[in-house]
Amino acid sequence: MPRLAKDPRSRHQQIAADLRAMILAKDLSPGSKLPSTAQLQQEYGVPNQTVQNAVAVLKREGYADSAPGKGVFVRERPQHIVTPAAFIAPPPAGQSYPWLSEAERRGLKGVVDLLNVAEVAPPAQVRLAFDLGEGEVAVLRKQLLRLDDEPAELVHSYYPVDLARGTPLAEKRRIKGGALRALGDMGIAPYEFIDQVSTRPPTPEEHVALELPPDTSIMRTFRVVYAEGRRPIEATVMVKAGHMYELQYHHIVAPAAD
């Protein structure tokens, strides 16, 4: 297949992409005013309606808001920063799920809606992680996480039946401190985890659950958590709105030995 010689997207999508990139790079900072319609028309050589369509895309995605009589401004809502290792360690007994505590620390109201708990035939990726045969089941806990009443993340967490059956993990109720706290209470502690992160268009379920704008991709993380001895204790598919999140990795590099 020949390589495309130019961006095949419509002009308003291209303009929206440029402005979105400037917002994410902080070249257009929160609270700053977008270039005027006249400026964007001149810069891109397009009619007024094309610029309006581009700005409408940014508004739908939550990047910009209109101030009547003043213009369009970058929304004062920062990206949600995802630090992959932040929520692996179970909280101390009696304390809240760390995701909720972190939301509160950032001045946001976090809510976890438990959508379903059931024994199901898991997807192939989970079967491989748990070394399950065709037709074997795992315990699923399906949740929708909200920040300030906006859907933030759709989570499917799976647990081996021999660990979960007859425990709080298999009960249709929320677990104070989260599932890893429940495993800790059973004497099973997380030792290591592996994340695989990808992006793709959303499924219909994901599009509806996360209330996504049109043409928005999702960030998908597949995480397997292991106890000591490389025993898999949890496999989770986390789906987030791609336009709302950034990944952040922080590693301290030890100095090289002389």
Secondary structure, DSSP 8 states (H G I E B T S, - for coil): ----SS--S-HHHHHHHHHHHHHHTTSS-TT-B---HHHHHHHHT--HHHHHHHHHHHHHTTSEEEETTTEEEE-S---EEE-GGGG-S---TT---HHHHHHHHTT--EEEEEEEEEEE---HHHHHHHT--TT--EEEEEEEEEETTEEEEEEEEEEEHHHHTTSGGGSSS--TT-HHHHHHHTT----EEEEEEEEE---HHHHHHTT--TT--EEEEEEEEEETTTEEEEEEEEEEEGGGEEE-----------
